[in-house]
């Protein structure tokens, strides 16, 4: 989605900061497909089994004082509607652990808007 948003926006968007905004939403979306992997990540980080990985990433983003919403970059509804189509065809989509299409990407970006 970060690639797609950068491609449709008239603004210069920071790829890493976009990822920081989108990551908690992507983690929540992918959780049903990779719950065992999330447990392994939490073990490796020394976090309790009940830790919500998406919430932990939100707290990390807050501690780093990174933007919390796509709107903080000037991204709007038209941008995400266009980006959703590109995100579906992006090379990164092929390796996502849960099948995602343009409507999934649109829902994720709307939640992050």
VMD Tcl script that builds the backbone (N, CA, C; Angstrom):
set m [mol new atoms 339]
animate dup $m
set s [atomselect $m all]
$s set {name element resname resid chain x y z} {
  {N N UNK 1 A 0.817 -1.193 0.000}
  {CA C UNK 1 A 0.000 0.000 0.000}
  {C C UNK 1 A 0.858 1.251 0.000}
  {N N UNK 2 A 2.003 1.190 0.651}
  {CA C UNK 2 A 2.887 2.357 0.660}
  {C C UNK 2 A 3.372 2.675 -0.747}
  {N N UNK 3 A 3.732 1.640 -1.506}
  {CA C UNK 3 A 4.147 1.854 -2.891}
  {C C UNK 3 A 3.014 2.502 -3.677}
  {N N UNK 4 A 1.824 1.964 -3.526}
  {CA C UNK 4 A 0.672 2.450 -4.274}
  {C C UNK 4 A 0.328 3.887 -3.896}
  {N N UNK 5 A 0.352 4.191 -2.612}
  {CA C UNK 5 A 0.043 5.559 -2.179}
  {C C UNK 5 A 1.055 6.554 -2.712}
  {N N UNK 6 A 2.316 6.191 -2.685}
  {CA C UNK 6 A 3.349 7.077 -3.221}
  {C C UNK 6 A 3.156 7.283 -4.719}
  {N N UNK 7 A 2.659 6.273 -5.391}
  {CA C UNK 7 A 2.445 6.364 -6.829}
  {C C UNK 7 A 1.278 7.239 -7.234}
  {N N UNK 8 A 0.278 7.354 -6.389}
  {CA C UNK 8 A -0.911 8.136 -6.768}
  {C C UNK 8 A -0.919 9.530 -6.154}
  {N N UNK 9 A -0.097 9.778 -5.176}
  {CA C UNK 9 A -0.113 11.057 -4.492}
  {C C UNK 9 A 0.697 12.108 -5.243}
  {N N UNK 10 A 0.239 13.331 -5.179}
  {CA C UNK 10 A 0.993 14.449 -5.752}
  {C C UNK 10 A 2.066 14.926 -4.777}
  {N N UNK 11 A 1.973 14.443 -3.547}
  {CA C UNK 11 A 2.945 14.822 -2.525}
  {C C UNK 11 A 4.054 13.781 -2.451}
  {N N UNK 12 A 5.168 14.193 -1.918}
  {CA C UNK 12 A 6.254 13.250 -1.647}
  {C C UNK 12 A 5.944 12.604 -0.297}
  {N N UNK 13 A 5.723 11.296 -0.296}
  {CA C UNK 13 A 5.349 10.576 0.917}
  {C C UNK 13 A 6.516 9.736 1.407}
  {N N UNK 14 A 6.745 9.766 2.702}
  {CA C UNK 14 A 7.813 8.989 3.312}
  {C C UNK 14 A 7.370 7.534 3.443}
  {N N UNK 15 A 8.066 6.650 2.739}
  {CA C UNK 15 A 7.692 5.231 2.697}
  {C C UNK 15 A 7.666 4.602 4.095}
  {N N UNK 16 A 8.694 4.851 4.881}
  {CA C UNK 16 A 8.765 4.271 6.221}
  {C C UNK 16 A 7.665 4.771 7.133}
  {N N UNK 17 A 7.370 6.058 7.061}
  {CA C UNK 17 A 6.308 6.616 7.900}
  {C C UNK 17 A 4.942 6.073 7.473}
  {N N UNK 18 A 4.736 5.904 6.171}
  {CA C UNK 18 A 3.493 5.275 5.703}
  {C C UNK 18 A 3.369 3.863 6.268}
  {N N UNK 19 A 4.472 3.128 6.239}
  {CA C UNK 19 A 4.452 1.769 6.786}
  {C C UNK 19 A 4.107 1.775 8.271}
  {N N UNK 20 A 4.613 2.756 9.007}
  {CA C UNK 20 A 4.324 2.845 10.439}
  {C C UNK 20 A 2.831 3.054 10.684}
  {N N UNK 21 A 2.184 3.816 9.826}
  {CA C UNK 21 A 0.739 4.038 9.957}
  {C C UNK 21 A -0.033 2.779 9.575}
  {N N UNK 22 A 0.374 2.137 8.501}
  {CA C UNK 22 A -0.368 1.000 7.964}
  {C C UNK 22 A -0.111 -0.315 8.704}
  {N N UNK 23 A 1.070 -0.473 9.283}
  {CA C UNK 23 A 1.457 -1.758 9.879}
  {C C UNK 23 A 0.443 -2.319 10.879}
  {N N UNK 24 A -0.042 -1.549 11.843}
  {CA C UNK 24 A -1.003 -2.150 12.779}
  {C C UNK 24 A -2.257 -2.693 12.086}
  {N N UNK 25 A -2.703 -1.992 11.059}
  {CA C UNK 25 A -3.897 -2.425 10.320}
  {C C UNK 25 A -3.612 -3.694 9.512}
  {N N UNK 26 A -2.422 -3.766 8.944}
  {CA C UNK 26 A -2.029 -4.950 8.173}
  {C C UNK 26 A -1.854 -6.148 9.106}
  {N N UNK 27 A -1.251 -5.920 10.266}
  {CA C UNK 27 A -1.104 -7.008 11.239}
  {C C UNK 27 A -2.466 -7.555 11.646}
  {N N UNK 28 A -3.418 -6.678 11.892}
  {CA C UNK 28 A -4.768 -7.122 12.259}
  {C C UNK 28 A -5.418 -7.892 11.108}
  {N N UNK 29 A -5.252 -7.407 9.884}
  {CA C UNK 29 A -5.827 -8.082 8.716}
  {C C UNK 29 A -5.243 -9.478 8.538}
  {N N UNK 30 A -3.925 -9.600 8.685}
  {CA C UNK 30 A -3.249 -10.875 8.448}
  {C C UNK 30 A -3.336 -11.860 9.616}
  {N N UNK 31 A -3.723 -11.399 10.782}
  {CA C UNK 31 A -3.726 -12.253 11.980}
  {C C UNK 31 A -4.439 -13.597 11.777}
  {N N UNK 32 A -5.605 -13.646 11.156}
  {CA C UNK 32 A -6.261 -14.949 11.000}
  {C C UNK 32 A -5.434 -15.975 10.211}
  {N N UNK 33 A -4.570 -15.488 9.340}
  {CA C UNK 33 A -3.789 -16.403 8.502}
  {C C UNK 33 A -2.452 -16.799 9.114}
  {N N UNK 34 A -1.981 -16.026 10.088}
  {CA C UNK 34 A -0.624 -16.267 10.583}
  {C C UNK 34 A -0.511 -16.159 12.112}
  {N N UNK 35 A -1.533 -16.538 12.807}
  {CA C UNK 35 A -1.532 -16.408 14.270}
  {C C UNK 35 A -0.333 -17.112 14.907}
  {N N UNK 36 A 0.051 -18.264 14.406}
  {CA C UNK 36 A 1.188 -18.978 14.999}
  {C C UNK 36 A 2.493 -18.202 14.791}
  {N N UNK 37 A 2.632 -17.542 13.672}
  {CA C UNK 37 A 3.831 -16.724 13.431}
  {C C UNK 37 A 3.872 -15.529 14.381}
  {N N UNK 38 A 2.711 -14.953 14.640}
  {CA C UNK 38 A 2.647 -13.828 15.575}
  {C C UNK 38 A 3.069 -14.284 16.970}
  {N N UNK 39 A 2.668 -15.481 17.343}
  {CA C UNK 39 A 3.071 -16.008 18.652}
  {C C UNK 39 A 4.588 -16.172 18.707}
  {N N UNK 40 A 5.180 -16.634 17.639}
  {CA C UNK 40 A 6.639 -16.792 17.591}
  {C C UNK 40 A 7.334 -15.433 17.688}
  {N N UNK 41 A 6.803 -14.429 17.022}
  {CA C UNK 41 A 7.382 -13.082 17.102}
  {C C UNK 41 A 7.326 -12.574 18.540}
  {N N UNK 42 A 6.192 -12.738 19.183}
  {CA C UNK 42 A 6.051 -12.272 20.567}
  {C C UNK 42 A 7.006 -13.006 21.505}
  {N N UNK 43 A 7.167 -14.304 21.298}
  {CA C UNK 43 A 8.124 -15.064 22.115}
  {C C UNK 43 A 9.537 -14.531 21.941}
  {N N UNK 44 A 9.925 -14.302 20.684}
  {CA C UNK 44 A 11.271 -13.809 20.393}
  {C C UNK 44 A 11.521 -12.432 21.006}
  {N N UNK 45 A 10.481 -11.628 21.078}
  {CA C UNK 45 A 10.614 -10.290 21.657}
  {C C UNK 45 A 10.459 -10.303 23.177}
  {N N UNK 46 A 10.123 -11.465 23.727}
  {CA C UNK 46 A 9.949 -11.570 25.172}
  {C C UNK 46 A 8.634 -10.976 25.663}
  {N N UNK 47 A 7.653 -10.878 24.776}
  {CA C UNK 47 A 6.351 -10.322 25.131}
  {C C UNK 47 A 5.420 -11.440 25.579}
  {N N UNK 48 A 4.510 -11.150 26.485}
  {CA C UNK 48 A 3.536 -12.157 26.924}
  {C C UNK 48 A 2.682 -12.665 25.755}
  {N N UNK 49 A 2.259 -13.896 25.859}
  {CA C UNK 49 A 1.466 -14.517 24.790}
  {C C UNK 49 A 0.203 -13.727 24.475}
  {N N UNK 50 A -0.391 -13.077 25.451}
  {CA C UNK 50 A -1.637 -12.338 25.239}
  {C C UNK 50 A -1.460 -10.968 24.607}
  {N N UNK 51 A -0.223 -10.579 24.332}
  {CA C UNK 51 A 0.031 -9.268 23.736}
  {C C UNK 51 A -0.582 -9.198 22.349}
  {N N UNK 52 A -1.287 -8.107 22.075}
  {CA C UNK 52 A -1.826 -7.875 20.738}
  {C C UNK 52 A -0.722 -7.192 19.927}
  {N N UNK 53 A -0.247 -7.867 18.907}
  {CA C UNK 53 A 0.893 -7.375 18.126}
  {C C UNK 53 A 0.573 -6.037 17.457}
  {N N UNK 54 A -0.627 -5.891 16.926}
  {CA C UNK 54 A -1.007 -4.628 16.281}
  {C C UNK 54 A -1.005 -3.490 17.295}
  {N N UNK 55 A -1.566 -3.725 18.478}
  {CA C UNK 55 A -1.566 -2.692 19.520}
  {C C UNK 55 A -0.153 -2.346 19.963}
  {N N UNK 56 A 0.712 -3.339 20.048}
  {CA C UNK 56 A 2.098 -3.089 20.428}
  {C C UNK 56 A 2.795 -2.205 19.401}
  {N N UNK 57 A 2.478 -2.385 18.124}
  {CA C UNK 57 A 3.069 -1.546 17.081}
  {C C UNK 57 A 2.522 -0.123 17.153}
  {N N UNK 58 A 1.266 0.027 17.525}
  {CA C UNK 58 A 0.701 1.370 17.719}
  {C C UNK 58 A 1.454 2.083 18.834}
  {N N UNK 59 A 1.689 1.392 19.931}
  {CA C UNK 59 A 2.412 2.000 21.062}
  {C C UNK 59 A 3.845 2.371 20.654}
  {N N UNK 60 A 4.484 1.513 19.876}
  {CA C UNK 60 A 5.829 1.820 19.402}
  {C C UNK 60 A 5.814 3.057 18.503}
  {N N UNK 61 A 4.867 3.114 17.592}
  {CA C UNK 61 A 4.743 4.269 16.700}
  {C C UNK 61 A 4.536 5.553 17.505}
  {N N UNK 62 A 3.713 5.469 18.544}
  {CA C UNK 62 A 3.473 6.631 19.398}
  {C C UNK 62 A 4.743 7.058 20.124}
  {N N UNK 63 A 5.492 6.075 20.646}
  {CA C UNK 63 A 6.742 6.400 21.346}
  {C C UNK 63 A 7.745 7.067 20.417}
  {N N UNK 64 A 7.725 6.701 19.163}
  {CA C UNK 64 A 8.636 7.281 18.180}
  {C C UNK 64 A 8.105 8.585 17.587}
  {N N UNK 65 A 6.910 8.982 18.009}
  {CA C UNK 65 A 6.265 10.221 17.547}
  {C C UNK 65 A 6.098 10.251 16.029}
  {N N UNK 66 A 5.731 9.102 15.467}
  {CA C UNK 66 A 5.450 9.015 14.039}
  {C C UNK 66 A 3.973 9.315 13.798}
  {N N UNK 67 A 3.619 9.749 12.597}
  {CA C UNK 67 A 2.210 10.026 12.298}
  {C C UNK 67 A 1.331 8.806 12.557}
  {N N UNK 68 A 0.089 9.087 12.930}
  {CA C UNK 68 A -0.851 8.015 13.255}
  {C C UNK 68 A -1.892 7.763 12.167}
  {N N UNK 69 A -2.097 8.738 11.284}
  {CA C UNK 69 A -3.164 8.635 10.284}
  {C C UNK 69 A -2.619 9.019 8.912}
  {N N UNK 70 A -3.151 8.419 7.884}
  {CA C UNK 70 A -2.756 8.768 6.522}
  {C C UNK 70 A -3.081 10.223 6.202}
  {N N UNK 71 A -4.146 10.717 6.781}
  {CA C UNK 71 A -4.533 12.108 6.562}
  {C C UNK 71 A -3.456 13.096 6.978}
  {N N UNK 72 A -2.603 12.706 7.901}
  {CA C UNK 72 A -1.516 13.588 8.332}
  {C C UNK 72 A -0.493 13.821 7.219}
  {N N UNK 73 A -0.514 12.991 6.210}
  {CA C UNK 73 A 0.364 13.146 5.044}
  {C C UNK 73 A -0.340 13.909 3.922}
  {N N UNK 74 A -1.605 14.237 4.131}
  {CA C UNK 74 A -2.382 14.863 3.072}
  {C C UNK 74 A -3.068 13.865 2.175}
  {N N UNK 75 A -3.038 12.585 2.546}
  {CA C UNK 75 A -3.710 11.536 1.777}
  {C C UNK 75 A -5.208 11.657 2.020}
  {N N UNK 76 A -5.985 11.594 0.948}
  {CA C UNK 76 A -7.434 11.696 1.048}
  {C C UNK 76 A -8.151 10.487 0.472}
  {N N UNK 77 A -9.467 10.550 0.510}
  {CA C UNK 77 A -10.308 9.434 0.042}
  {C C UNK 77 A -10.043 9.066 -1.414}
  {N N UNK 78 A -9.897 10.076 -2.278}
  {CA C UNK 78 A -9.631 9.775 -3.698}
  {C C UNK 78 A -8.305 9.059 -3.865}
  {N N UNK 79 A -7.311 9.464 -3.058}
  {CA C UNK 79 A -5.997 8.812 -3.144}
  {C C UNK 79 A -6.094 7.333 -2.803}
  {N N UNK 80 A -6.791 7.012 -1.720}
  {CA C UNK 80 A -6.832 5.606 -1.306}
  {C C UNK 80 A -7.669 4.760 -2.252}
  {N N UNK 81 A -8.685 5.359 -2.853}
  {CA C UNK 81 A -9.481 4.600 -3.827}
  {C C UNK 81 A -8.622 4.209 -5.026}
  {N N UNK 82 A -7.794 5.129 -5.486}
  {CA C UNK 82 A -6.899 4.835 -6.613}
  {C C UNK 82 A -5.793 3.880 -6.179}
  {N N UNK 83 A -5.241 4.103 -4.994}
  {CA C UNK 83 A -4.130 3.275 -4.509}
  {C C UNK 83 A -4.544 1.826 -4.279}
  {N N UNK 84 A -5.773 1.592 -3.880}
  {CA C UNK 84 A -6.230 0.225 -3.596}
  {C C UNK 84 A -6.075 -0.683 -4.812}
  {N N UNK 85 A -6.369 -0.158 -5.978}
  {CA C UNK 85 A -6.245 -0.940 -7.211}
  {C C UNK 85 A -4.780 -1.269 -7.485}
  {N N UNK 86 A -3.917 -0.278 -7.293}
  {CA C UNK 86 A -2.484 -0.502 -7.506}
  {C C UNK 86 A -1.906 -1.452 -6.466}
  {N N UNK 87 A -2.379 -1.366 -5.239}
  {CA C UNK 87 A -1.870 -2.242 -4.171}
  {C C UNK 87 A -2.153 -3.702 -4.499}
  {N N UNK 88 A -3.311 -3.963 -5.093}
  {CA C UNK 88 A -3.642 -5.341 -5.447}
  {C C UNK 88 A -2.660 -5.903 -6.471}
  {N N UNK 89 A -2.194 -5.075 -7.387}
  {CA C UNK 89 A -1.286 -5.561 -8.428}
  {C C UNK 89 A 0.189 -5.388 -8.057}
  {N N UNK 90 A 0.475 -4.802 -6.900}
  {CA C UNK 90 A 1.856 -4.589 -6.474}
  {C C UNK 90 A 2.548 -5.929 -6.215}
  {N N UNK 91 A 3.846 -5.985 -6.502}
  {CA C UNK 91 A 4.601 -7.228 -6.305}
  {C C UNK 91 A 4.570 -7.699 -4.845}
  {N N UNK 92 A 4.449 -6.800 -3.898}
  {CA C UNK 92 A 4.416 -7.189 -2.482}
  {C C UNK 92 A 3.149 -7.968 -2.123}
  {N N UNK 93 A 2.100 -7.793 -2.896}
  {CA C UNK 93 A 0.851 -8.501 -2.609}
  {C C UNK 93 A 1.009 -10.010 -2.778}
  {N N UNK 94 A 1.869 -10.418 -3.675}
  {CA C UNK 94 A 2.050 -11.855 -3.930}
  {C C UNK 94 A 2.592 -12.605 -2.719}
  {N N UNK 95 A 3.309 -11.906 -1.848}
  {CA C UNK 95 A 3.896 -12.577 -0.690}
  {C C UNK 95 A 3.135 -12.307 0.601}
  {N N UNK 96 A 2.025 -11.608 0.522}
  {CA C UNK 96 A 1.230 -11.361 1.729}
  {C C UNK 96 A 0.649 -12.691 2.215}
  {N N UNK 97 A 0.700 -12.954 3.513}
  {CA C UNK 97 A 0.244 -14.260 4.007}
  {C C UNK 97 A -1.261 -14.495 3.886}
  {N N UNK 98 A -2.018 -13.437 3.687}
  {CA C UNK 98 A -3.471 -13.574 3.503}
  {C C UNK 98 A -3.839 -12.917 2.182}
  {N N UNK 99 A -4.601 -13.632 1.391}
  {CA C UNK 99 A -5.030 -13.095 0.088}
  {C C UNK 99 A -5.739 -11.772 0.299}
  {N N UNK 100 A -5.326 -10.775 -0.452}
  {CA C UNK 100 A -5.929 -9.452 -0.357}
  {C C UNK 100 A -6.238 -8.937 -1.755}
  {N N UNK 101 A -7.390 -8.313 -1.893}
  {CA C UNK 101 A -7.736 -7.698 -3.169}
  {C C UNK 101 A -7.945 -6.199 -2.935}
  {N N UNK 102 A -8.327 -5.500 -3.973}
  {CA C UNK 102 A -8.456 -4.041 -3.884}
  {C C UNK 102 A -9.438 -3.623 -2.794}
  {N N UNK 103 A -10.510 -4.373 -2.614}
  {CA C UNK 103 A -11.478 -3.997 -1.575}
  {C C UNK 103 A -10.885 -4.165 -0.177}
  {N N UNK 104 A -10.037 -5.174 0.009}
  {CA C UNK 104 A -9.354 -5.335 1.296}
  {C C UNK 104 A -8.412 -4.163 1.552}
  {N N UNK 105 A -7.639 -3.814 0.535}
  {CA C UNK 105 A -6.699 -2.702 0.685}
  {C C UNK 105 A -7.434 -1.388 0.931}
  {N N UNK 106 A -8.541 -1.206 0.263}
  {CA C UNK 106 A -9.327 0.010 0.484}
  {C C UNK 106 A -9.827 0.068 1.929}
  {N N UNK 107 A -10.307 -1.049 2.444}
  {CA C UNK 107 A -10.793 -1.087 3.828}
  {C C UNK 107 A -9.658 -0.797 4.822}
  {N N UNK 108 A -8.502 -1.356 4.569}
  {CA C UNK 108 A -7.352 -1.109 5.454}
  {C C UNK 108 A -6.977 0.367 5.421}
  {N N UNK 109 A -6.896 0.936 4.237}
  {CA C UNK 109 A -6.506 2.348 4.132}
  {C C UNK 109 A -7.572 3.272 4.702}
  {N N UNK 110 A -8.845 2.916 4.533}
  {CA C UNK 110 A -9.911 3.733 5.151}
  {C C UNK 110 A -9.754 3.724 6.670}
  {N N UNK 111 A -9.436 2.583 7.230}
  {CA C UNK 111 A -9.240 2.498 8.688}
  {C C UNK 111 A -8.056 3.338 9.135}
  {N N UNK 112 A -7.064 3.503 8.256}
  {CA C UNK 112 A -5.861 4.268 8.593}
  {C C UNK 112 A -5.980 5.741 8.221}
  {N N UNK 113 A -7.044 6.118 7.535}
  {CA C UNK 113 A -7.204 7.490 7.066}
  {C C UNK 113 A -7.453 8.422 8.240}
}
mol reanalyze $m
mol bondsrecalc $m
mol representation Tube
mol addrep $m
